[in-house]
Amino acid sequence: MNGTESLPPVLTGPILRQARRDRLVLWLVGSAPLALDLNLFPRDGQSAERCLPLGDHCQRIVLGRHLCLHLIDLPLGELLPEDCLIEYDLRLTSGEGIAAWAPHLLTDGQLPAFVIRSRLDRLLHGSCRKPHHPAADGLLEVDRVLIQTRDCPTERPGLLLMTGDQVYADDVAGPMLAATHALIGRLGLYGECLRGAVVDDSDALYRHPASYYGRESLLPAFESTEALRERFFGGVEKPVFTTSHGQNHLVTLGEAIALYLLAWSPVPWSLIDPKPPELPADEAARYAREAICVKRFSDGLPNVARALAQIPVAMIFDDHDITDDWNLSARWEESAYGHPFSRRIIGNALIAYLLCQGAGNEPERYRPLLDRVAGLSGRVDAAGRLDCAAHDELVDAVLAHPGWGYALDTQPPVVVLDTRTRRWRSESRLSRPSGLMDWEALSEFQQALLDKPSVIIVSPAPMFGVKLIEAIQRLFTWAGHPLLVDAENWMAHRGAAHVMLNIFRHSRTPGRYVILSGDVHYSFVYEIHLRGRREGPRIWQITSSGVKNEFPPRLLDWFDRLNRWLYSPRSPLNWMTKRRRLEVVPRIPDRSRAGERLWNGAGIGWLELDEAGTPVRIAQLNADGSGPTLFSGTDR
């Protein structure tokens, strides 16, 4: 079974990335370069059906013998109608449409459909989707919402915002890693050389005894590679890759691409039958436990794929899409980017993000980088490996890209922040946490807000987090151990915090801010007011995390309780924080048993806004099927 005749034409997708009256952007992966026609069927009773050959509006990038990424960016001469259902089909030259090659995308026999909302009054958002976490998958709730609102277009959410950690490249279960390797072989994904590593190339990595549950011994700056650490990092004890689950950290571009396909579609799973590697008894037991969670995850993918095909999906990375503590400090960056192996690992994950997430946000902006990827894929040796020098040059280009944030021209507008690659580095102590955005990036952010009446901001890390947890992170930072507590929050860097808070106080920035965040593996809502100002801006910090992840329950209960005691709205300790000029008022989850402010449960966030951009309904749609958790009452 090595020929394309035994493979389905479409492996993953389509995923709807943008749906505007004058433009549609879709993403899919095929087993070969495909010629496609897009058929549109507006259900407003007035608009005619359309058949649109994609031709030059589809960029194809070959990434293996039987794998080709398709990025469809289609301008529309005739505007599409708003607030009505628009069904669509993608037809091959053979005439086969979605019903033939992806029947799981149909709803009761009906084609996939989307709605172009005239106003963004309903949206879904969430972060942190770990396949081997035992919680249910929150993206299944997206599918349920779309089914329920198919016949009610004006009640349909206009956008799904995926706010970070869509994949966990640094924390992969053994069964998922086995699936990626099986898929790499099945599709013939290109291999690569590996400079500065214990192994010479990707094939040697996959065969290495430490490839499963032992990759930390292959990564730079660990104890087992002490000589390398001394030579390249001056004896730094903390590893470059700081995740506590790095035993299966992804390394190659092929692994990263395969992980995305397996995260978003049931089709790749149907093509492989991965077998457990030979493992010691304890690791074999762990593999078996993880396999149960991964099987449950893959069983839900038909519904997940159907959801992603029917709602515009906007994405931004956080650290686990690349590696834990990504760009935490200037010292971290010096170590990670100064070694060819760790630089390649980070670069590969970022290339995969470009191809599978970033490009759909702004196809025109990323065209030069996409062209470079296409050029690299044309330079493959007889062993199926990418040209090493050209690969390194592509990594350099991707790492040098000037920011990955973007804005959506919706009503209200959406501004998505890159809080990872334009950081405000500490000049006094290189090991101190960097600010999440530097002064220049924050200045550009402020310019994007000027004179807008309301705005939705996506900040992967909450701008206004739990004060107790931030205080604990600050204590560990002062003690010289920021890596131990993931000390990445907006208040960790004085300069970044000061500029960010001043933006909210500026007279020409919006009167209403809605900040959507993830990252923390629990959900909460704060209302923020400027102290002493009657007509100051209104700010809502709305955090939904995780889609398929949760915080350790007992630990979160203690954090929640202590935070309520120490930092209640009237507590004098609030005056010792950087945001002392702001009044932060928590909203209480309606399922709170004893005044808890933090909600711990996998799911997806739901937000409804009135015409002024004020939240009127904030909820967490729980993945366990227990019904939504509403954030309504306040603690004042």
DAQUI-V921247 format. One line per field, one symbol per residue. phi: phi as a letter, one per 40 degrees, with the letter a starting at -180 (. if undefined). psi: psi as a letter, one per 40 degrees, with the letter a starting at -180 (. if undefined). burial: b if it has 9 or more other ideal C-beta (glycine too) atoms within 8 Angstrom, else e. A space follows every 50 residues. Layout:
phi->???
psi->???
burial->???
This chain:
phi->.bccccbccbcagcbccabbcbabbbbabbcacbcbbbbbbcbcgbcccb bbccfccbcbbcbadbabcbbcbbcbcbccccfbcbcaabbcccgcbddc baccccbfgccdabbcccaccaabaiagbbdcccccccccccccccccbd cbdcbcccabbcchfcbbcbabcdcccccccccdcccgcccacbcgbcbc acccccccdccbgacdccccgcdcbcccccccbggdcccdccdcbccbdc bccdcccccccccbaccdcccbbcbcccbcdcccccdccccccccccccc cdcccccccbadbbbacbcccbadgdgdaccdcdccccbccccccccccc cccdcbbccccadcccdcccccccccccbbcccgbcdcccccccddcccc dcgbcabbcbbccbbbccbbbbccccccbcccdcccaccccccccccccd gccaabbbbdcdcbbccccccccccccccgbcccbfcbacccbdcccccc ccdccccbcdcbbbbbaagcgababbbbbccgbcbccbbbcbbbabcaaa cddcccdcdcccccccbcdcccccccccbccbbbbcccdcbccagdbbbb acibcbbbbcccgccbababccccgcgcbcbbcbbb
psi->geiedeiidhdhaihhdihideihhihihieihihihhhhghfeediiii hhhdbeehhhhheidfhhhhhhghihdhiiiifihhiiihhideehaddd egdeeihfeiiiiihhhdhgehiiiiigghdeieiihdeddddddddded egdeehieihhhfifdigdeghidddddddddddddefiiaiihieidid idddddeidedhfeedeeiieidefdddddddefehdhidheiefedfhi didddddddddddeiedddeeigiihihiiddddddddddddddddddde dddddddeeehhhiiiiadedciifhfdidddddddeehddddddddddd dddddecddedgdddeddddddddddeeghadefiihdddddddddddde hgieiiihgihiihhhhhedegigihddhdeihiidiidddddddddeeh ehdiihhhhdhhdhahddddddddddddeffdddefggidedhddddddd ddddeideiiehhhhhibdefiiihihhihhehdfiihhhhhhhhidgii ihddddddddddddddfideheddeeidfdeihhhihhheehdfeiehhh hiaiihhhiadeehhehhihhheeeeiihigdiig.
burial->eeeeeebebbbbbbbbbbbebebbbbbbbbbbebebbbbbbbbeeeeeee ebebeeebbbbbbbebbbbbbbbbebeeebbebbbbbbbbbbeeeebbee bbeebbbeeebbbbbbbeebbbbbbbbbbbbbbebbbbbbbbbebbeebb eebeebbbbbbbbbbbbbbbbbbbbbbbbbbbbbebbbbbbbbbbbbebe bbebbbebeebbbbbbbbbbbbeebeebbbebbeebeebbbbbeebbbbb bbbbbbbbbbbbbbbbbbbebbebebeebeeebbebbeebbebbbbbbeb bebbbbbbbbbbbbbbbbbbbbbbbbbbbbbbbbbbbebebbbbbbbbbb bbbbbbbbbbbebeebbebbebbbbbbeebeeebbbbbebbbbbbbbbbe beebbebbebebbbbbbbbbebbbbbeeebbbbbbbbbeebbbebbeebe ebebbbbbbbbbbbbbbbbbebbbebbeeeebbebebbbbbbbebbbbbb bebbbeeebbebbbbbbbbbbbbbbbbbbbeeeeeebbbbbbbbbbbbbb beeeebbebbebbbebbebeeebbeebebeebebbbbbbbebeeebbbbb bbbbbbbbbeeebbbeebbbbbbbeeeebbbeeebe
